[in-house]
Amino acid sequence: MSVGDRDKLMSDIATKAADEYYRKHENATDLEIKSFPETYLQHTIPYLTVRTLHRLEETLTRHETALKNLEGDSRRIKWFAIVTAFLTVVLVFLTIVLARYPLEELIHSLPK
């Protein structure tokens, strides 16, 4: 059984157990709970712990997915930076080459 399947199964079991516990004690009054708080805590804390861990796992999964997306974005940004630098060098070179001819004509046309 994979880890994901096992976690889903445990989450389902915790949900069923919590539902059943709630059905048995849904009519409990505040006085009953105050009289035997350890009984209610004994059954509710494991459920809350499983729920909290399950939500934490979902949050971590979302964060891992976001980090993977950022890694892909980082690669694209680096690639665009390299392409932009190359195009800038080509543009500077072409500007120098194209500016050279009018400057030579201008220099030769000046009186000596």
N, C-alpha and C positions, 0 to 999 in steps of 0.2 A: 504494500500500500504506500502510495507516495505521501510526502509530508503534507501537501495541499489537501489531498483526500482525507487524511487522518485529521487535520485541523478542522475541515468542514464537518466531518462526522462528529467530532467532539463538540463543536459549536451547536450542531443540531441536537445532540444529547442534552447539552446544557439548557438549550431553549425548551425542550420537552419537559425536562425536570423542573425548570422554573415555572412553566405554565401549570404543571400539575400541582406544584407547591402553592402557587397563587390561588388555584381553584379551591384547594383545601382550606386555605386561610384567608380568602378574600373578605370574609365577614368578621375577621378578627377586630375586636375593638381596641382602642388605645389602652384601655385598662388591662386587657389580656397581654398585650405586647409589653406593657410596663411591668407586669407581674412576672413574665418569663422572657426577658429580653435575650438571654443566651440561646434559647431555643430558636428564636427567629433569626438571630445573627448567625447561628450555626448553619442555617439553610440558605441564607441570602448572601453571605460573604463569598462563598465559592462561585455563585452565579455572577455576582458583580465582578469578581476577579477574572473569570473567563471572558466576560463581556469586555472588560477593560483591555485585556490582552488581545482579544480579537480586534478591537478598534485600533490598538497600537500597531498590530500587524498590518492592518489595512493602510494606516498612515505611513508606515515604513515602506510598504510596497509602492505607494504613490510617490514617495520621495525618491526611491530607487529608479522609478520610471522617469521622473523629472531629471535626475542626474544623467541617465543614459541619453535623454533628449538633448541636454546641455552639451554632452560630449560630442554628439553629432553636429550641433550648431557650432561648437568650437572648431571642429575640423573645417567646416564650410567657411567660417570667418578667416581662418588661416589661409585657406586656398584663395579666397577673394583678395586678401591682403597681398599675397605673392603675385597674383595676376595684375592687381592695380600697380604694384611697384614696377613690374616688367613694362606695362603700358606707359607708365610715367617716364621710364628710361628711354623707351622708343620715341615718345613725344619730344623729350628734350633733345635727343639726337637729331630728329627730323627738323626741329626748330632751328638748331645750329646750322645744319646743312642748308636749309632753305634760306636762312638769313645771310649766309655767306655770299651768295651770288649778288644780291642787291648791294651789299656793303662793298664788294669788290668793284662793282660798277660805279658806285658813288665815290670811292677812293680814286679810281682812274679818271673820273671826270673832273676832279678838283684841279685847279691850276697849280702848276708847280712853281 
